[in-house]
Amino acid sequence: MVVNSRYRNALERFELLLRRLEDSDRQTREDSGSIGEVTGREAMRTNSIKSEMLALVRSLIRY
């Protein structure tokens, strides 16, 4: 299957964002010692990554 370079690039970007999200989650657990304890800064970082991912998915849906 031939994948348009635009979609391939978007999928690569999505993968990088997902890795950042996973790293952020891991760091939050290590810093707090508990999954439930999240500081405002960590929550903002996670929400920022999620927003980027959502925008990327929406841009792919439009095409």
Biopython code that builds the backbone (N, CA, C, O; Angstrom):
import numpy as np
from Bio.PDB.StructureBuilder import StructureBuilder

atoms = [
    (1, "MET", "N", (0.843, -1.180, 0.000)),
    (1, "MET", "CA", (0.000, 0.000, 0.000)),
    (1, "MET", "C", (0.889, 1.245, 0.000)),
    (1, "MET", "O", (1.783, 1.383, 0.835)),
    (2, "VAL", "N", (0.633, 2.127, -0.930)),
    (2, "VAL", "CA", (1.380, 3.370, -1.009)),
    (2, "VAL", "C", (0.713, 4.396, -0.107)),
    (2, "VAL", "O", (-0.491, 4.638, -0.188)),
    (3, "VAL", "N", (1.522, 4.986, 0.746)),
    (3, "VAL", "CA", (0.988, 5.970, 1.680)),
    (3, "VAL", "C", (1.493, 7.340, 1.259)),
    (3, "VAL", "O", (2.692, 7.539, 1.059)),
    (4, "ASN", "N", (0.587, 8.262, 1.129)),
    (4, "ASN", "CA", (0.916, 9.631, 0.799)),
    (4, "ASN", "C", (1.922, 10.157, 1.817)),
    (4, "ASN", "O", (1.794, 9.889, 3.012)),
    (5, "SER", "N", (2.923, 10.906, 1.349)),
    (5, "SER", "CA", (3.959, 11.411, 2.258)),
    (5, "SER", "C", (3.375, 12.320, 3.333)),
    (5, "SER", "O", (3.906, 12.388, 4.441)),
    (6, "ARG", "N", (2.302, 13.009, 3.021)),
    (6, "ARG", "CA", (1.660, 13.879, 4.018)),
    (6, "ARG", "C", (1.139, 13.043, 5.190)),
    (6, "ARG", "O", (1.315, 13.408, 6.353)),
    (7, "TYR", "N", (0.503, 11.931, 4.872)),
    (7, "TYR", "CA", (-0.021, 11.058, 5.922)),
    (7, "TYR", "C", (1.104, 10.358, 6.675)),
    (7, "TYR", "O", (1.044, 10.199, 7.894)),
    (8, "ARG", "N", (2.128, 9.944, 5.939)),
    (8, "ARG", "CA", (3.274, 9.299, 6.592)),
    (8, "ARG", "C", (3.926, 10.264, 7.584)),
    (8, "ARG", "O", (4.242, 9.884, 8.711)),
    (9, "ASN", "N", (4.124, 11.509, 7.160)),
    (9, "ASN", "CA", (4.708, 12.515, 8.049)),
    (9, "ASN", "C", (3.814, 12.764, 9.256)),
    (9, "ASN", "O", (4.300, 12.909, 10.378)),
    (10, "ALA", "N", (2.518, 12.813, 9.024)),
    (10, "ALA", "CA", (1.581, 13.039, 10.127)),
    (10, "ALA", "C", (1.609, 11.871, 11.107)),
    (10, "ALA", "O", (1.565, 12.075, 12.320)),
    (11, "LEU", "N", (1.680, 10.656, 10.587)),
    (11, "LEU", "CA", (1.743, 9.488, 11.465)),
    (11, "LEU", "C", (3.045, 9.454, 12.259)),
    (11, "LEU", "O", (3.054, 9.063, 13.426)),
    (12, "GLU", "N", (4.140, 9.863, 11.630)),
    (12, "GLU", "CA", (5.413, 9.935, 12.352)),
    (12, "GLU", "C", (5.336, 10.979, 13.461)),
    (12, "GLU", "O", (5.827, 10.756, 14.568)),
    (13, "ARG", "N", (4.720, 12.112, 13.160)),
    (13, "ARG", "CA", (4.546, 13.170, 14.175)),
    (13, "ARG", "C", (3.667, 12.663, 15.317)),
    (13, "ARG", "O", (3.958, 12.914, 16.486)),
    (14, "PHE", "N", (2.602, 11.957, 14.981)),
    (14, "PHE", "CA", (1.701, 11.406, 15.985)),
    (14, "PHE", "C", (2.457, 10.436, 16.894)),
    (14, "PHE", "O", (2.274, 10.442, 18.111)),
    (15, "GLU", "N", (3.302, 9.609, 16.295)),
    (15, "GLU", "CA", (4.090, 8.661, 17.087)),
    (15, "GLU", "C", (5.015, 9.399, 18.053)),
    (15, "GLU", "O", (5.143, 9.002, 19.211)),
    (16, "LEU", "N", (5.653, 10.458, 17.592)),
    (16, "LEU", "CA", (6.524, 11.240, 18.468)),
    (16, "LEU", "C", (5.744, 11.874, 19.615)),
    (16, "LEU", "O", (6.205, 11.888, 20.757)),
    (17, "LEU", "N", (4.561, 12.398, 19.303)),
    (17, "LEU", "CA", (3.732, 12.994, 20.348)),
    (17, "LEU", "C", (3.291, 11.943, 21.362)),
    (17, "LEU", "O", (3.261, 12.204, 22.564)),
    (18, "LEU", "N", (2.954, 10.768, 20.875)),
    (18, "LEU", "CA", (2.553, 9.689, 21.771)),
    (18, "LEU", "C", (3.704, 9.302, 22.695)),
    (18, "LEU", "O", (3.496, 9.061, 23.884)),
    (19, "ARG", "N", (4.902, 9.243, 22.155)),
    (19, "ARG", "CA", (6.074, 8.944, 22.992)),
    (19, "ARG", "C", (6.290, 10.027, 24.043)),
    (19, "ARG", "O", (6.607, 9.725, 25.193)),
    (20, "ARG", "N", (6.117, 11.298, 23.645)),
    (20, "ARG", "CA", (6.250, 12.393, 24.616)),
    (20, "ARG", "C", (5.216, 12.260, 25.720)),
    (20, "ARG", "O", (5.515, 12.489, 26.892)),
    (21, "LEU", "N", (3.999, 11.889, 25.342)),
    (21, "LEU", "CA", (2.932, 11.717, 26.322)),
    (21, "LEU", "C", (3.271, 10.581, 27.282)),
    (21, "LEU", "O", (3.088, 10.711, 28.492)),
    (22, "GLU", "N", (3.760, 9.476, 26.746)),
    (22, "GLU", "CA", (4.153, 8.349, 27.592)),
    (22, "GLU", "C", (5.299, 8.742, 28.523)),
    (22, "GLU", "O", (5.288, 8.387, 29.701)),
    (23, "ASP", "N", (6.287, 9.472, 28.003)),
    (23, "ASP", "CA", (7.406, 9.921, 28.831)),
    (23, "ASP", "C", (6.938, 10.871, 29.922)),
    (23, "ASP", "O", (7.404, 10.802, 31.059)),
    (24, "SER", "N", (6.016, 11.754, 29.570)),
    (24, "SER", "CA", (5.471, 12.694, 30.546)),
    (24, "SER", "C", (4.739, 11.957, 31.660)),
    (24, "SER", "O", (4.885, 12.289, 32.836)),
    (25, "ASP", "N", (3.959, 10.967, 31.285)),
    (25, "ASP", "CA", (3.223, 10.172, 32.268)),
    (25, "ASP", "C", (4.184, 9.418, 33.180)),
    (25, "ASP", "O", (3.986, 9.374, 34.394)),
    (26, "ARG", "N", (5.210, 8.833, 32.604)),
    (26, "ARG", "CA", (6.213, 8.095, 33.375)),
    (26, "ARG", "C", (6.930, 9.032, 34.353)),
    (26, "ARG", "O", (7.136, 8.690, 35.518)),
    (27, "GLN", "N", (7.304, 10.217, 33.865)),
    (27, "GLN", "CA", (7.994, 11.193, 34.716)),
    (27, "GLN", "C", (7.092, 11.654, 35.851)),
    (27, "GLN", "O", (7.557, 11.838, 36.975)),
    (28, "THR", "N", (5.813, 11.842, 35.570)),
    (28, "THR", "CA", (4.859, 12.252, 36.602)),
    (28, "THR", "C", (4.786, 11.206, 37.702)),
    (28, "THR", "O", (4.796, 11.547, 38.885)),
    (29, "ARG", "N", (4.715, 9.950, 37.326)),
    (29, "ARG", "CA", (4.662, 8.875, 38.325)),
    (29, "ARG", "C", (5.939, 8.826, 39.151)),
    (29, "ARG", "O", (5.891, 8.638, 40.367)),
    (30, "GLU", "N", (7.084, 8.997, 38.491)),
    (30, "GLU", "CA", (8.358, 8.960, 39.208)),
    (30, "GLU", "C", (8.488, 10.139, 40.164)),
    (30, "GLU", "O", (8.974, 9.982, 41.284)),
    (31, "ASP", "N", (8.055, 11.317, 39.726)),
    (31, "ASP", "CA", (8.170, 12.519, 40.554)),
    (31, "ASP", "C", (7.239, 12.496, 41.745)),
    (31, "ASP", "O", (7.606, 12.933, 42.835)),
    (32, "SER", "N", (6.041, 11.990, 41.545)),
    (32, "SER", "CA", (5.033, 12.065, 42.599)),
    (32, "SER", "C", (4.977, 10.802, 43.444)),
    (32, "SER", "O", (4.510, 10.842, 44.583)),
    (33, "GLY", "N", (5.441, 9.695, 42.911)),
    (33, "GLY", "CA", (5.350, 8.439, 43.635)),
    (33, "GLY", "C", (3.967, 7.830, 43.575)),
    (33, "GLY", "O", (3.735, 6.749, 44.116)),
    (34, "SER", "N", (3.047, 8.515, 42.921)),
    (34, "SER", "CA", (1.680, 8.016, 42.809)),
    (34, "SER", "C", (1.072, 8.536, 41.524)),
    (34, "SER", "O", (1.284, 9.689, 41.150)),
    (35, "ILE", "N", (0.325, 7.696, 40.855)),
    (35, "ILE", "CA", (-0.315, 8.097, 39.603)),
    (35, "ILE", "C", (-1.312, 9.230, 39.835)),
    (35, "ILE", "O", (-1.476, 10.087, 38.967)),
    (36, "GLY", "N", (-1.972, 9.249, 40.974)),
    (36, "GLY", "CA", (-3.019, 10.228, 41.239)),
    (36, "GLY", "C", (-2.525, 11.625, 41.545)),
    (36, "GLY", "O", (-3.297, 12.579, 41.454)),
    (37, "GLU", "N", (-1.257, 11.775, 41.906)),
    (37, "GLU", "CA", (-0.730, 13.090, 42.266)),
    (37, "GLU", "C", (-0.066, 13.737, 41.054)),
    (37, "GLU", "O", (0.999, 13.305, 40.612)),
    (38, "VAL", "N", (-0.696, 14.762, 40.529)),
    (38, "VAL", "CA", (-0.162, 15.452, 39.361)),
    (38, "VAL", "C", (-0.165, 16.942, 39.645)),
    (38, "VAL", "O", (-1.191, 17.502, 40.032)),
    (39, "THR", "N", (0.979, 17.587, 39.454)),
    (39, "THR", "CA", (1.049, 19.026, 39.668)),
    (39, "THR", "C", (0.426, 19.751, 38.489)),
    (39, "THR", "O", (0.206, 19.162, 37.430)),
    (40, "GLY", "N", (0.146, 21.024, 38.676)),
    (40, "GLY", "CA", (-0.442, 21.827, 37.607)),
    (40, "GLY", "C", (0.432, 21.885, 36.374)),
    (40, "GLY", "O", (-0.066, 21.812, 35.251)),
    (41, "ARG", "N", (1.733, 22.017, 36.575)),
    (41, "ARG", "CA", (2.658, 22.106, 35.440)),
    (41, "ARG", "C", (2.655, 20.810, 34.630)),
    (41, "ARG", "O", (2.641, 20.837, 33.400)),
    (42, "GLU", "N", (2.669, 19.687, 35.327)),
    (42, "GLU", "CA", (2.658, 18.391, 34.643)),
    (42, "GLU", "C", (1.347, 18.185, 33.886)),
    (42, "GLU", "O", (1.342, 17.658, 32.773)),
    (43, "ALA", "N", (0.248, 18.599, 34.490)),
    (43, "ALA", "CA", (-1.052, 18.477, 33.826)),
    (43, "ALA", "C", (-1.094, 19.351, 32.577)),
    (43, "ALA", "O", (-1.624, 18.937, 31.547)),
    (44, "MET", "N", (-0.536, 20.559, 32.663)),
    (44, "MET", "CA", (-0.511, 21.451, 31.505)),
    (44, "MET", "C", (0.333, 20.851, 30.383)),
    (44, "MET", "O", (-0.042, 20.930, 29.213)),
    (45, "ARG", "N", (1.463, 20.257, 30.732)),
    (45, "ARG", "CA", (2.334, 19.639, 29.724)),
    (45, "ARG", "C", (1.591, 18.499, 29.022)),
    (45, "ARG", "O", (1.618, 18.389, 27.797)),
    (46, "THR", "N", (0.936, 17.665, 29.807)),
    (46, "THR", "CA", (0.184, 16.543, 29.247)),
    (46, "THR", "C", (-0.959, 17.039, 28.372)),
    (46, "THR", "O", (-1.178, 16.512, 27.281)),
    (47, "ASN", "N", (-1.685, 18.040, 28.838)),
    (47, "ASN", "CA", (-2.799, 18.580, 28.054)),
    (47, "ASN", "C", (-2.312, 19.213, 26.756)),
    (47, "ASN", "O", (-2.990, 19.128, 25.733)),
    (48, "SER", "N", (-1.153, 19.841, 26.791)),
    (48, "SER", "CA", (-0.586, 20.443, 25.591)),
    (48, "SER", "C", (-0.278, 19.372, 24.550)),
    (48, "SER", "O", (-0.575, 19.548, 23.369)),
    (49, "ILE", "N", (0.311, 18.273, 24.982)),
    (49, "ILE", "CA", (0.627, 17.179, 24.062)),
    (49, "ILE", "C", (-0.655, 16.584, 23.498)),
    (49, "ILE", "O", (-0.743, 16.312, 22.300)),
    (50, "LYS", "N", (-1.646, 16.382, 24.356)),
    (50, "LYS", "CA", (-2.923, 15.828, 23.896)),
    (50, "LYS", "C", (-3.581, 16.758, 22.881)),
    (50, "LYS", "O", (-4.157, 16.290, 21.899)),
    (51, "SER", "N", (-3.501, 18.063, 23.105)),
    (51, "SER", "CA", (-4.082, 19.029, 22.172)),
    (51, "SER", "C", (-3.397, 18.953, 20.810)),
    (51, "SER", "O", (-4.060, 19.011, 19.774)),
    (52, "GLU", "N", (-2.064, 18.822, 20.812)),
    (52, "GLU", "CA", (-1.329, 18.684, 19.553)),
    (52, "GLU", "C", (-1.756, 17.424, 18.813)),
    (52, "GLU", "O", (-1.937, 17.442, 17.595)),
    (53, "MET", "N", (-1.914, 16.337, 19.551)),
    (53, "MET", "CA", (-2.320, 15.072, 18.933)),
    (53, "MET", "C", (-3.715, 15.188, 18.337)),
    (53, "MET", "O", (-3.959, 14.721, 17.224)),
    (54, "LEU", "N", (-4.619, 15.800, 19.064)),
    (54, "LEU", "CA", (-5.987, 15.962, 18.586)),
    (54, "LEU", "C", (-6.023, 16.836, 17.332)),
    (54, "LEU", "O", (-6.742, 16.525, 16.383)),
    (55, "ALA", "N", (-5.256, 17.921, 17.323)),
    (55, "ALA", "CA", (-5.211, 18.793, 16.152)),
    (55, "ALA", "C", (-4.664, 18.042, 14.938)),
    (55, "ALA", "O", (-5.149, 18.217, 13.820)),
    (56, "LEU", "N", (-3.662, 17.213, 15.165)),
    (56, "LEU", "CA", (-3.095, 16.430, 14.074)),
    (56, "LEU", "C", (-4.117, 15.450, 13.509)),
    (56, "LEU", "O", (-4.254, 15.329, 12.291)),
    (57, "VAL", "N", (-4.823, 14.763, 14.369)),
    (57, "VAL", "CA", (-5.849, 13.814, 13.924)),
    (57, "VAL", "C", (-6.949, 14.545, 13.164)),
    (57, "VAL", "O", (-7.404, 14.067, 12.125)),
    (58, "ARG", "N", (-7.378, 15.688, 13.665)),
    (58, "ARG", "CA", (-8.427, 16.459, 12.982)),
    (58, "ARG", "C", (-7.971, 16.905, 11.599)),
    (58, "ARG", "O", (-8.757, 16.895, 10.652)),
    (59, "SER", "N", (-6.696, 17.298, 11.476)),
    (59, "SER", "CA", (-6.199, 17.725, 10.162)),
    (59, "SER", "C", (-6.189, 16.558, 9.176)),
    (59, "SER", "O", (-6.428, 16.749, 7.983)),
    (60, "LEU", "N", (-5.916, 15.357, 9.669)),
    (60, "LEU", "CA", (-5.943, 14.184, 8.790)),
    (60, "LEU", "C", (-7.362, 13.831, 8.376)),
    (60, "LEU", "O", (-7.591, 13.409, 7.243)),
    (61, "ILE", "N", (-8.303, 13.998, 9.271)),
    (61, "ILE", "CA", (-9.701, 13.680, 8.975)),
    (61, "ILE", "C", (-10.237, 14.598, 7.880)),
    (61, "ILE", "O", (-11.041, 14.170, 7.052)),
    (62, "ARG", "N", (-9.799, 15.851, 7.870)),
    (62, "ARG", "CA", (-10.284, 16.813, 6.883)),
    (62, "ARG", "C", (-9.871, 16.456, 5.462)),
    (62, "ARG", "O", (-10.525, 16.879, 4.509)),
    (63, "TYR", "N", (-8.810, 15.695, 5.304)),
    (63, "TYR", "CA", (-8.305, 15.373, 3.960)),
    (63, "TYR", "C", (-8.692, 14.011, 3.508)),
    (63, "TYR", "O", (-8.339, 13.605, 2.400)),
]
sb = StructureBuilder()
sb.init_structure("model")
sb.init_model(0)
sb.init_chain("A")
sb.init_seg("    ")
for serial, (resi, resn, name, xyz) in enumerate(atoms, 1):
    if name == "N":
        sb.init_residue(resn, " ", resi, " ")
    sb.init_atom(name, np.array(xyz, "f"), 0.0, 1.0, " ", f" {name:<3s}", serial, name[0])
structure = sb.get_structure()
